[in-house]
Structures are given as C-alpha cells and as structure tokens.
Amino acid sequence: MALSEFELKKCEKVVGEFVEKRRPPLHVRKQLDLGFRIKGQSVEIFEIRPLWNDPEKKIEEAVAKTTYVKNSKEWNVYWQRADLKWHRYDPNPSVKSLEEFLDLVAKDEYACFFG
C-alpha cells in the first residue's frame, strides 16, 4: 500500500530539503549530484554521476533507503552493501520518523551511507 497523498507531500518536502542542503555547488553537479525518489512506501536517496566510460550517460549509486511500515508506524532503515543488495542498518534498524532517518543518514557514524 502506498503512502497517502498527505504523507507523500510531507516526504517530498522533508527529503527534498535534506537533499537540497547536501547537493554540491552548481559547478560540480555535472560530475556529482544527489537525488531521491519515492516509490510505494519507500524513500531512496542516491548519488548521480556520469558513467566512467561514457560521460554522456548518468548512473545512480544508492546512498540510503527507508520503508514505512504502517502497522508498526516505523520506518525501516537500509543501506546498500558491496553486493548491491539492501541490508537492514543494524545499528538502528528502524526509526519513528522520516526526520530521524535523515538524521541517521546525515551523521553516517559507521560510513555506511556516504562511505
């Protein structure tokens, strides 16, 4: 089940503000940028870079993901390991709010999100 229209707008606003604060300066954005998407009940943050052997093509590299679980009213937190699969973020596998998730990502205490 997807997020309600109200929840979706709130997610877009909160995550949009987070991403905008962390984006690199304008002159760097062709080489590295930050974006996000909301799909179903999940929010994914990713870096955008040119493909190493074809700079005209852009690739996305996952940074962090959270999924809202309505029955527990919590956000599950994930990070992507070298196997390119999402894994629960064991230091803090779930949080109560989207803002708490973004705080975890910003602090990145274990270098799981931004390395």
TIPA-605747 format. One record per residue: residue number from 0; x, y, z of N, C-alpha, C in turn. Coordinates in steps of 0.001 Angstrom, whole numbers, padded with zeros to 6 digits. Each point is the difference from the previous one (the first is absolute). Example, Ala and Ser with C-alpha at 12.3 -4.5 7.8 and 13.67 -1.06 7.14 Angstrom:
2
+-----+---------+---------+---------+---------+---------+---------+---------+---------+---------+
| pos |     n_x |     n_y |     n_z |    ca_x |    ca_y |    ca_z |     c_x |     c_y |     c_z |
+-----+---------+---------+---------+---------+---------+---------+---------+---------+---------+
|   0 |  013190 | -005690 |  007800 | -000890 |  001190 |  000000 |  000900 |  001200 |  000000 |
|   1 | -000350 |  001050 | -000720 |  000820 |  001190 |  000060 | -000770 |  001090 |  000730 |
+-----+---------+---------+---------+---------+---------+---------+---------+---------+---------+
end
This chain:
115
+-----+---------+---------+---------+---------+---------+---------+---------+---------+---------+
| pos |     n_x |     n_y |     n_z |    ca_x |    ca_y |    ca_z |     c_x |     c_y |     c_z |
+-----+---------+---------+---------+---------+---------+---------+---------+---------+---------+
|   0 |  000846 | -001178 |  000000 | -000846 |  001178 |  000000 |  000895 |  001246 |  000000 |
|   1 | -000285 |  000919 | -000855 |  000804 |  001220 | -000135 | -000329 |  001002 |  001109 |
|   2 |  000856 |  000986 |  000125 | -000232 |  001082 |  000948 | -001213 |  000811 | -000433 |
|   3 | -000707 |  000596 |  000953 | -001128 |  000863 | -000339 |  000534 |  001251 | -000690 |
|   4 | -000872 |  000747 | -000621 |  000421 |  001223 | -000699 |  000651 |  000992 |  000974 |
|   5 | -000564 |  000117 |  001195 |  000566 |  000885 |  001020 |  001398 | -000464 |  000414 |
|   6 |  000138 | -001318 |  000284 |  001308 | -000555 |  000390 |  001017 |  000161 | -001120 |
|   7 | -000436 | -000182 | -001223 |  000878 |  000144 | -001158 |  000528 |  001431 | -000109 |
|   8 | -000880 |  000983 |  000136 |  000409 |  001410 | -000066 |  000972 |  000340 |  001124 |
|   9 | -000269 | -000532 |  001189 |  000907 |  000245 |  001130 |  001378 | -000600 | -000292 |
|  10 |  000031 | -001224 | -000513 |  001266 | -000651 | -000350 |  000759 |  000809 | -001040 |
|  11 | -000697 |  000437 | -001033 |  000641 |  000795 | -001057 |  000618 |  001271 |  000575 |
|  12 | -000712 |  000645 |  000904 |  000493 |  001248 |  000593 |  001217 | -000255 |  000889 |
|  13 | -000129 | -000948 |  000924 |  001065 | -000260 |  000979 |  001257 | -000547 | -000677 |
|  14 | -000164 | -000996 | -000842 |  001168 | -000593 | -000671 |  000562 |  000969 | -001036 |
|  15 | -000864 |  000731 | -000677 |  000453 |  001004 | -000958 |  000887 |  001048 |  000649 |
|  16 | -000388 |  000461 |  001183 |  000816 |  000981 |  000730 |  001337 | -000603 |  000417 |
|  17 | -000017 | -001245 |  000459 |  001236 | -000686 |  000398 |  000965 | -000117 | -001186 |
|  18 | -000530 | -000467 | -001121 |  000831 | -000189 | -001196 |  000533 |  001346 | -000493 |
|  19 | -000841 |  001006 | -000016 |  000421 |  001323 | -000491 |  001153 |  000563 |  000833 |
|  20 | -000033 | -000216 |  001306 |  001084 |  000479 |  000875 |  001316 | -000724 | -000267 |
|  21 | -000079 | -001251 | -000422 |  001201 | -000821 | -000179 |  000519 | -000016 | -001439 |
|  22 | -000754 |  000557 | -000924 |  000450 |  000002 | -001402 |  001291 |  000804 | -000130 |
|  23 |  000875 | -000419 | -000902 |  001241 |  000759 | -000207 | -000277 |  001328 | -000700 |
|  24 |  001005 |  000885 | -000052 | -000182 |  001276 | -000698 | -000362 | -000224 | -001473 |
|  25 | -000628 |  000995 | -000607 | -000468 | -000112 | -001390 |  001084 | -000462 | -000967 |
|  26 |  001213 |  000512 |  000138 |  001051 | -000335 | -000963 |  000477 | -001450 |  000112 |
|  27 | -000387 | -000712 |  001058 |  000410 | -001392 |  000202 | -001099 | -000977 | -000435 |
|  28 | -001218 |  000453 | -000122 | -001149 | -000893 | -000169 | -000001 | -000832 | -001279 |
|  29 |  000778 |  000377 | -001005 |  000094 | -000860 | -001185 |  000824 | -001251 |  000299 |
|  30 |  000868 |  000093 |  001004 |  000851 | -001123 |  000378 | -000548 | -000780 |  001194 |
|  31 | -000737 |  000662 |  000853 | -000579 | -000643 |  001178 | -001202 |  000800 |  000469 |
|  32 | -001111 | -000694 |  000177 | -001196 |  000650 |  000517 | -000700 | -000980 |  000932 |
|  33 | -001016 |  000465 |  000659 | -000752 | -000808 |  000940 | -001467 |  000100 | -000362 |
|  34 | -000704 | -001124 |  000090 | -001421 | -000010 | -000309 | -000742 | -000958 |  000917 |
|  35 | -001307 | -000054 | -000170 | -000815 | -000939 |  000768 | -001228 | -000373 | -000801 |
|  36 | -000587 | -001113 |  000388 | -001269 | -000431 | -000605 | -000854 | -000628 |  001085 |
|  37 | -001296 |  000100 | -000217 | -000958 | -000645 |  000897 | -000774 | -000988 | -000844 |
|  38 |  000020 | -001248 |  000435 | -000690 | -001055 | -000746 | -000745 | -000873 |  001004 |
|  39 | -001310 | -000020 | -000129 | -000801 | -000747 |  000966 |  000156 |  000618 |  001377 |
|  40 |  000501 | -000772 |  000950 |  000214 |  000481 |  001361 |  001482 |  000196 |  000288 |
|  41 |  000817 |  000027 | -001033 |  001448 |  000121 |  000177 |  000517 |  001328 | -000530 |
|  42 |  001030 |  000496 |  000683 |  000708 |  001200 | -000415 |  001455 | -000417 | -000192 |
|  43 |  000549 |  000301 | -001166 |  001385 | -000347 | -000298 |  000778 |  001263 | -000339 |
|  44 |  001178 |  000134 |  000580 |  000907 |  001111 | -000288 |  001163 | -000579 | -000791 |
|  45 |  000424 |  000701 | -001054 |  001061 | -000528 | -000857 |  000873 |  001116 | -000552 |
|  46 |  001230 | -000369 | -000358 |  000910 |  000913 | -000690 | -000161 | -000196 | -001495 |
|  47 |  000201 |  001064 | -000751 | -000091 | -000037 | -001457 |  001370 |  000383 | -000546 |
|  48 |  000559 | -000870 | -000835 |  001335 |  000218 | -000566 |  000002 | -000392 | -001475 |
|  49 |  000964 |  000519 | -000760 |  000148 | -000487 | -001371 |  000606 | -001407 |  000011 |
|  50 | -000374 | -000801 | -000958 |  000575 | -001332 | -000162 |  001475 |  000159 | -000344 |
|  51 |  000868 | -000759 |  000623 |  001445 |  000208 | -000133 |  000496 | -000082 | -001440 |
|  52 | -000588 | -000906 | -000808 |  000490 | -000158 | -001374 | -000896 |  000664 | -001045 |
|  53 | -001065 |  000656 |  000447 | -000885 |  000737 | -000903 | -000632 |  001142 |  000789 |
|  54 |  000720 |  001122 |  000117 | -000465 |  001106 |  000849 | -001354 |  000586 | -000394 |
|  55 | -000483 | -000314 | -001178 | -001317 |  000492 | -000415 | -001126 | -000743 |  000730 |
|  56 |  000289 | -001201 |  000476 | -000993 | -000788 |  000730 |  000171 |  000232 |  001495 |
|  57 | -001115 |  000073 |  000694 |  000013 |  000203 |  001448 | -000351 | -001310 |  000704 |
|  58 |  000636 | -000220 |  001144 | -000326 | -001157 |  000822 | -000408 |  000486 |  001388 |
|  59 | -000727 | -000833 |  000688 | -000409 |  000296 |  001371 |  000650 | -001000 |  000933 |
|  60 |  000591 |  000517 |  001070 |  000613 | -000853 |  001014 | -000769 |  000200 |  001307 |
|  61 | -000539 | -001079 |  000522 | -000840 |  000055 |  001195 |  000766 |  000537 |  001198 |
|  62 | -000690 |  000796 |  000800 |  000564 |  000530 |  001239 | -000746 | -000595 |  001192 |
|  63 | -001304 |  000156 |  000037 | -000791 | -000474 |  001140 | -001446 | -000221 | -000440 |
|  64 | -000688 | -000838 |  000762 | -001397 | -000290 | -000309 | -000758 | -000195 |  001312 |
|  65 | -001245 |  000430 |  000007 | -000883 | -000260 |  001132 | -001373 | -000398 | -000535 |
|  66 | -000647 | -000879 |  000720 | -001326 | -000467 | -000378 | -000935 |  000125 |  001190 |
|  67 | -001144 |  000636 | -000229 | -000978 |  000201 |  001071 | -000836 | -001260 |  000182 |
|  68 | -000131 | -000440 |  001252 | -000831 | -001152 |  000343 | -001179 |  000543 |  000803 |
|  69 | -001166 |  000026 | -000645 | -001168 |  000653 |  000614 | -000453 | -000668 |  001294 |
|  70 |  000010 | -001326 |  000051 | -000538 | -000646 |  001207 |  000862 |  000239 |  001232 |
|  71 |  001304 |  000238 | -000167 |  000850 |  000304 |  001159 |  000304 |  001494 |  000105 |
|  72 | -000404 |  000758 | -001016 |  000244 |  001449 | -000058 |  001485 |  000320 |  000169 |
|  73 |  000830 | -000779 | -000705 |  001448 |  000193 |  000037 |  000559 |  000005 | -001416 |
|  74 |  001181 |  000550 | -000125 |  000737 |  000006 | -001261 |  001166 | -000977 |  000130 |
|  75 |  000042 | -001034 | -000833 |  001137 | -000907 | -000027 |  001131 |  000672 | -000772 |
|  76 |  001218 | -000143 |  000503 |  001162 |  000675 | -000581 |  000887 | -001029 | -000692 |
|  77 |  000448 |  000345 | -001221 |  000838 | -000903 | -000798 |  001212 |  000729 | -000558 |
|  78 |  001049 | -000757 | -000231 |  001180 |  000496 | -000701 |  000396 | -001059 | -001021 |
|  79 |  000713 |  000414 | -001030 |  000365 | -000932 | -001062 |  001452 | -000412 |  000156 |
|  80 |  000209 | -001298 |  000120 |  001352 | -000533 |  000157 |  000636 | -000225 | -001367 |
|  81 |  001221 | -000489 |  000010 |  000753 | -000239 | -001238 | -000691 | -001014 | -000909 |
|  82 | -000874 | -000843 |  000553 | -000728 | -000973 | -000826 | -001169 |  000643 | -000754 |
|  83 | -000156 |  001323 |  000157 | -001049 |  000793 | -000656 | -001412 | -000378 |  000442 |
|  84 | -000102 | -000596 |  001187 | -001303 | -000325 |  000577 | -000218 |  000880 |  001225 |
|  85 | -001274 |  000296 |  000260 | -000343 |  000790 |  001179 |  000046 | -000885 |  001228 |
|  86 |  000633 |  000505 |  001067 |  000097 | -000705 |  001270 | -000499 |  000910 |  001110 |
|  87 | -000621 | -000597 |  001007 | -000451 |  000793 |  001151 |  001207 |  000656 |  000645 |
|  88 | -000164 |  001192 |  000433 |  001051 |  000766 |  000654 |  000009 | -000418 |  001466 |
|  89 |  000839 | -000983 |  000334 | -000028 | -000624 |  001322 |  000204 |  000947 |  001185 |
|  90 |  000822 |  001033 | -000105 |  000108 |  000887 |  001157 | -001338 |  000638 |  000394 |
|  91 | -000888 |  000167 | -000978 | -001298 |  000615 |  000259 | -000961 | -000460 | -001101 |
|  92 | -000546 | -001224 |  000080 | -000784 | -000564 | -001098 | -001344 |  000665 | -000277 |
|  93 | -000523 |  000753 |  000975 | -001244 |  000716 | -000255 | -000033 |  001264 |  000845 |
|  94 | -000746 |  000974 | -000508 | -000144 |  001285 |  000678 | -001474 |  000385 | -000011 |
|  95 | -000352 |  000962 |  000825 | -001412 |  000403 |  000137 | -000431 |  001052 | -001019 |
|  96 |  000978 |  000712 | -000605 | -000395 |  001064 | -000931 |  000981 |  000109 | -001159 |
|  97 | -000459 |  000623 | -001045 |  000842 |  000251 | -001166 |  001153 |  000927 |  000370 |
|  98 | -000268 |  000962 |  000855 |  001056 |  000918 |  000449 |  001100 | -000749 |  000748 |
|  99 | -000382 | -000981 |  000796 |  000986 | -000813 |  000732 |  000857 | -000802 | -000979 |
| 100 | -000622 | -000516 | -001055 |  000748 | -000700 | -001053 |  001021 |  000934 | -000640 |
| 101 | -000424 |  001206 | -000347 |  000898 |  000957 | -000642 |  001140 |  000414 |  000934 |
| 102 | -000260 |  000073 |  001291 |  001064 |  000276 |  000973 |  001042 | -001114 | -000011 |
| 103 | -000468 | -001252 | -000056 |  000924 | -001140 | -000067 |  000884 |  000087 | -001247 |
| 104 | -000629 |  000295 | -001119 |  000732 |  000089 | -001268 |  001009 |  001144 |  000050 |
| 105 | -000406 |  001130 |  000535 |  000894 |  001165 |  000073 |  001204 | -000282 |  000893 |
| 106 | -000224 | -000638 |  001135 |  001099 | -000293 |  000923 |  000916 | -001088 | -000556 |
| 107 | -000583 | -001010 | -000615 |  000747 | -001105 | -000638 |  001149 | -000489 |  000875 |
| 108 | -000292 | -000286 |  001252 |  001016 | -000359 |  000990 |  000866 | -001196 | -000401 |
| 109 | -000561 | -000936 | -000755 |  000731 | -001211 | -000370 |  000413 | -000003 | -001473 |
| 110 | -000107 |  001139 | -000659 |  000391 |  000163 | -001414 | -000698 | -001010 | -000905 |
| 111 | -001259 | -000268 |  000279 | -000778 | -000939 | -000811 | -000724 |  000688 | -001153 |
| 112 | -000331 |  001261 |  000158 | -000803 |  000682 | -001003 |  000856 |  000728 | -001026 |
| 113 |  000767 |  000962 |  000446 |  000825 |  000770 | -000917 |  001450 | -000495 | -000050 |
| 114 |  000302 | -001048 |  000766 |  001352 | -000569 | -000028 |  000894 |  000755 |  000797 |
+-----+---------+---------+---------+---------+---------+---------+---------+---------+---------+
end
